[in-house]
Amino acid sequence: MTSLHLQHLSKHFGTTRAVDDVSLTAKQGSRLAIVGPSGSGKTTLLRMIAGFEHPDQGSISLNGKTFAADGRILPAHLRGIGYVAQDGALFPHLTVADNIGFGLTLKGQERTRRIAELVEMVALDATMLSRWPHELSGGQQQRIALARALAQQPQLMLLDEPFSALDTGLRAAMRKMVAKLLGEAGITAILVTHDQAEALSFADQLAVMRQGRLVQAGSPQQLYSQPVDEATALFLGEAVILPAHIHAGRASCALGRVVVDNTQFSGDARIMLRPEQLTLLPDNSPELTAQARVVECDFGGHDSLLSLQLPGVDKLLQLRTSSWALPAHGTTVGLAIQGRAHLLSA
């Protein structure tokens, strides 16, 4: 059963079209990540789902219940949606217990028991319930904000860049904890983030927005390996993009003859490989498909970044490799390709 259904959503601010005809679905219990550069419309889309902004056109429904359509708007507090903001947005004048219990209709011991359950759910100690928000770390504040959102037993959880203020190690741990928690509760989640790696690891469905429009949606693996265009390819990670001539499922390019993921197209096009598909080999290895000259080596400890010059290509190829037995500057190395190149465009 489809949980969330967005159909032809549009939103203008003056002459600026923030969201332009976006249609998207998220299944019950799934995790959808929406990514895009600043100004792409992802936060406006999230706020329309929450009910903080009203669409100019289109409809929003959750589990068959209409939130917005034909000018009719269901108020945000009636939507059964949890919302966790970037800074947690805790009430500074309330204790941790009162922040979590804000909005609960339970009284007395039932309320106390429910708050204790929620604190345990987000892996915090019950001794923290009497503390004030300013006495908590950033990670603790985000966990309290999540517990407060879960207290309402929402059908849908909206996460507006909730991990961006945390340090790298804590961000990864929080992301895993939130994904596990929401998965166990069967709550559909939508994450808006500017961190592509975060989106790829958190979501089972990924949507890329640009200039208010939905550019591509699908599984993270699909979008990473088969982006719809060059801009999407580069937004989702490092990419090797080369001009090529395609014939019979193979591309002739600076990397030699490369198998592509399209057997129907013939002619000139651009192909994409992810850098991790390229393996460094000795220059005399029988497995190599291309050769390159080492222009620069940036030593980084456990791995290093090589800058390689391919024949006939002005832009240097950046390739990370093990720091053991690094090739010397000016030497020629061999390259082998794993998997297929993606055909970007004619």
N, C-alpha and C positions, 0 to 999 in steps of 0.2 A: 504494500500500500504506500502510495506517495504521501509523505508527511507534509512537506512544504512545497507550494506551487506558486511561482512568480510568473505572471504572464504580461508581456508587453509593457513593462513598467517604464515610465518616463518622469523626470523631475527637472524643472527649470528654476534657476535663481536669476531673475531678470532676463538678460539675453544669453546667459550661460546655461547650456544643457548639461546638467551634472550627471544625469542617468538617461540613456537614450535607448528605449525599446528593448529592455532586457527581459528575457524569459529564461527561467532556470528552475530545476526541481531538485529536492533533496529527500532521499528516502528515510523512512522511520529508523531512528537509531544511528544514522550515518553521521560522518564528520565532513563538512564542506569547508574548504578554505578559499577565501576570495583574496586575490593578490592583484597588484597593479601599482604603477608609479603614483606619486602624489598628484592629486587632482583627477584621478581616473574614475572616481565615482563610487568606489567601494564602500567608504564610510557612509555616504548618503544612502546607498542601497540598504546597508545594515540598519540605519535609523528609520527608514521607511518600514522595514519588517517589524522593528520594535514599536512603531507607532509614534516616534518622536517627530517624524516628517510625514507629510501626506503626499502621495503621488499625484501628479497632474493627469496621468493616464495609466491604465492597466489595473491589474488585480493581484491581491495577495490572499492566499488561503492556507490554512494549516489543518490537516486531518479533516478536510471537508468543511471547515468553519471559515467563512469569509471575513477577512480583516479589512479589506479595502476593495471597492469596486464601484464604478459608476457614480463616483462622488460620495458614496456612503463609507464612513470611516468608523471602525471599532476603536474606542479609546485604548491607549497603551495598557492601562491597569486592568483591562478586561481580557487581555490576549493570552494570559498564562505563559508568558515568556520571561526567562531569566536573562539578566544583562550584567556582564562584568566589564567595566571600563578599564582603560589603560592604567590609571592610578588607583584603582580599587574603589575610590569615591566613598570611603567609610565616613560615617558621621563622627566628627571629632569630639562632640559633646556626649557621646554614648560609649559605654564600655563595650568590650568585645562581645559579651553575652547579649547586650541590648542591640548591638549592631546585627548580630546573627538573627535574633528574635524579632527584629523590626518587621512588622506586617503579619506576624503569626497571630492567629486568632485563639490559639491555645492559652490556657491560664494555669497558674499554680504549678504543681508537680509535673503535669503533662508538658507544659512549656519548657520547664527546666530539663526534663528528660530528652525532649526533642533537640534542644540546643546542644546538650552533651553528645547526642548521637551525631550531629552535624560536625562538631569539632573533631570527633574521632574519625569521621568520614574523610576529612581533609588532612588527617595525620598531624593534628596539633594537640598539645597537652591541655587537659581541662583546667590546669592551674592558670592558664592565660585568660580565662573568661572574665576576670576582674580587672584586666589591664585596659589602658586607653590606647587608641590607635597610634598616637605619637610614640608610644613605648614599643612598637612592633617594627621589625625589619620589613623591607619591601616585599620579600617573599611571604612573610607571615600575613601582611595586609592583604595580599592577593588571595591567600587561602581563606581568610575571613570573608572577603568579598564573594568568593565562590560559594562558601557555606551559606551566606545570606541569600544568594540567588537560588541555591538548591532547596532552601527552606520552604519555598513556595511550590515545590514539586512541579517545576515547569515541564511543558511538553517540548519546548525548544529553548536552547541556551545560546545566546549571542555573546561572542567574545571579541571585544574591540581592542586589538593589540594589547592583550592583558599581560604579556611577558616582556614587553620591550624595555621596561625600566629596570629589569633584573640583570645581574651579571650573567655571563655566558653559561657557566656551569649550573647555576640555579635555574636558569631559563629552561635548559634541557630537562632537568628533573621535574620542574613544574609542568612542563608540556606533557611529559609521559604520565604524570599523576592525574592531570585533568582528563586526558584521553581515556585512561583506564577507568576513572570514576564515572565519566559520562557514559562510557560503553557498558559498564556493569548496570547502570541505572536505565539503560535503553533510551537515553535522551538525545534527540537530534541536536547537533551543534553546528554553528557557523562561526568560523574564525576569520576575522579580517586582520591581515598582517602585511607589513612591507618586507618581511624576512622570508625570502623564497625557500631557504632550507627548512625553516620552521614549518611552512605550509606543506612542503613535500613530505615531511616526516609525520605531521599531525593528521593529515586528511586522507580519506579514502576517495574523495572527489575534490577536484581542483578547478577553480574558475579564474580566468585571467581577464581583467578589464583594462581598457585603454580609451581615454577620451570619452568616457561615459558609456561606452559600448562593451558588450560581452564579446571578447575576441575568440575564446576557445574554452570549452569545458570538457572534462573527462577525468580518467584516473590520473594520479600524479605520474605514474610510469608512462602512460600514453603521451601526456603533454611534454614530459621531459625528453622522450625519445622521438616524438613525432610532432613537434610544434607546428602550428599552422603557418607561421611566417618567421622571417628572420628576427624581427623585433621581439617576438615571443621567445624564440630560441635563446637570444642573448639575455633576456630578462630572467629566465629561469636558471641560468648558469653559464659557465664558460663554454664556448663553442668554437669549433674550427669550421669556418664557412669558406667554400672554394667554388669558383666557376668550373663547370665541367660540361662535357658533351656526353649525353646519355644515349645508349643503344643496347637493346636486348638485355635490360636489367643491370647494366654495368656503366659506371661513369669513368671516363678518361679525364684525369685531372693531375695536379701536381703531386699527388700521392700515388700515381700509377693507375692501375685498373681496379676500381672499387665496386663491390656489389652494392646496389641501392635497393630501397624498399618499394620501388615502383617498376613493374615489368612492362607497363603499357606505354609509358612516355618515351618518345625519342626526340632528340634535339638538344639545344643548349639550355642549361639551367644552373642553379646553384644548389650545392649539397651541403649537408651539415653532419659533422661528427662531434661527439663529445670527447674532450681530451683524454678521458680515461679509456677510450677505445683504441688509443695509440700506445703501442708498446715499443720501448727502446731495445734494439738488438745490435749485436756486433755488425760492423759494416759488411762482413763476408758471410753473414748468416743466410741460409737458403730460404728461410721463411719471410724475409723482408719483402715489402712491396714498394718501398720508396727509400730515398736517401736524403739526408739533410746535413747542413754544416752547423756546427755549434758556434754560435756568436757570443753567447754570454751564459754564465752559470751563477745563479744566486743561491748560495749555500744556506740552508735553513734548518740544519740539524738532522732530524729524522728523515726529512725529504728535502729536495732542492728543486728550484725552478730553472729549467733550461730554456733559452731562447734559441730557436732553430730557424735557419734560412732554407726554405724549400726552393728548388729551381724554378725561376720564372715568377716567383711570388714576392711582392714587395713587403707585405706585412709579415712580421716574424711570428712563428708558431711557438706558443708557450706550452711547455709540457713538464708536469711534475713527475719526478722519478726518485727512486731511492738514492740516498746520499752515498751509498757504498759504490765504489768503483766508478766515479763520475768521469765522463769523457772530457778530454782536455779541450780548451778553447781552440777553435780553428779546425778540429778534426771532423771527419765525416762519420755519421752514424746511420744505422739502418732503422727503418720503422715498419712495424707490422700492424695490421688493422684487425680488430675484433668486431664481429657483428657486421651490420649493414649501415651504410650512410643513408640519411634521410633526404629525400628530394624536397627541397623547399619551394622552388618556383621556377617557372620557365623564364 
